[in-house]
Amino acid sequence: MAKMIDPEFAEKVAKEGDKSLFLCYQCGTCTASCPSSEITSFKTRKMIRFAQLGLKDDILPNDDLWDCTTCYTCQERCPRGVKIPKIILYLRNLAAQAGYMADAHKGTAKNLFIFGHAVSFKDKHEKLRKSLGLDGVPHTTLGSKKALEDLKTIMKANGFDSLIGYKEEK
Amino acid sequence: MKFSMFWGCIAPLRYPGIESSTRDVLDALDVEYKDLEGASCCPAPGVFRSFSEPTWLSVGARNLALAESDGNQLMTICNGCYGSLFESNYELRQEPEKLEEVNKILKKVGMKYNGTTEVRHEAEVLYRDMGEDRVRGKVKKELNLNVAVHYGCHFLKPTETRGLGEAEKPTILDEIVEWTGAKSIDYRYKNLCCGAGGGVRARNPELAKAMTLKKYEAVKEAGADCLVTPCPFCHLQYDQAQPEDGLPVLHISQLLGLAFGSDEKRMGFNYHRIDVTPVLEKIK
């Protein structure tokens, strides 16, 4: 089936992602500099080209999109000043909205609702802290119900709970 | 000047020896600081910014607003926290309409951010605010170590906004390491990412590991005694994903702690996966 280009999609990426998108002239310095492109099928230059053409079906379901470690080497070396990681992060936002989220990532995201942190906190971690002379519970959202509630209110106001499929356990 | 400490997630919850070492180093240098009370995850750029930029921005703004009401600069000990908070701060300062949007959300919890918080990284505070004489002045034990310095990605990059100099041949960390008497050795792939960032460690651990292995082979070949990083997430990746005979991994605070003669028991080395004993034996 012929692939359809979608200029509106491209315009949206340039507007909401970064306006430098159309500055890319496809030299490939980014791919040559990318530690993921070297060993995976993710090719930075190609992903930017997909975005310029608005080939959203080549972008949104594409696992390659998630192989960027956001190391910024591409942006540092880009002769056209394209803010590549910012564009990739925006494409990921669109992929997430379209439902392409890995379970592992959803799990990490849910930790933010439970702990206010990206990783879990259990008794063993509290003991470990105490054994080093630290307060067992850090003075963060872990030590303050109000702080955790405030954080959850902020995330819910952004619709982050429904985006990741998080439901409060009653 | 006083700092509000933003400890992040990986250091306080997985490698708390990094937190206690940092406290001891800051105390030794007479740096005034307090914990940033009620802080949350920065939130991490890999997962949270990848999923929802607006959520990432407003959760970051909440942390920035907490430091603002302390009236202190915010200090991180992690490249991820530094990257997230520095970048969200930058966006909020550059784009008033984004700040306005974020403040509509913060208002729901009775908060407001005015854009005045300065985001700092411990390593950069050591380098620019403390300086060589003050740090060297606290060294009680010259460390006879060959150190493979790993900068990580989000400490210096994007250089355009960080303003810490260029990232292809940086020297900041190498200099700090050498203030302890250790030697920062050159090695292949020095600027290579640890592999964990951008949500890759969670979603594609094999890819993260492949990058870690390249680093592992290069630092072994160069004859380093240990890897030193300013980032607990790189620290975690190297400590967990190198083979058993991998190099011991130290956070910059742990290295300084050893040089300052801090209490080794508070550095948490017994909780590292890769045995740190060879390093401790060598500096005896």
Interface residues (C-beta under 8 A of the other chain):
Chain A: P35 S36 I39 T40 W66 D67 C68 T69 T70 C71 Y72 T73 Q75 E76 K83 P85 L89 Y90 R92 N93 A96 M101 A102 A104 H105 G107 T108 A109 L112 G116 H117 A118 V119 S120 F121 H125 L128 R129 L132 G133 L134 P138 H139 T140 T141 S144 K146 A147 L148 D150 L151 T153 I154 M155 A157 N158 G159 F160 L163 I164
Chain B: W7 C9 I10 P12 L13 R14 P16 G17 E19 S20 D35 L36 E37 G38 A39 S40 C41 P43 A44 P45 G46 V47 F48 R49 S50 F51 S52 E53 P54 T55 S58 V59 R62 I105 L106 K108 V109 M111 C153 H154 K157 P158 T159 A167 E168 N191 L192 C193 G195 A196 G197 G198 G199 V200 A202 R203 N204 L207 A208 A210 M211 K265 R266 G268 Y271
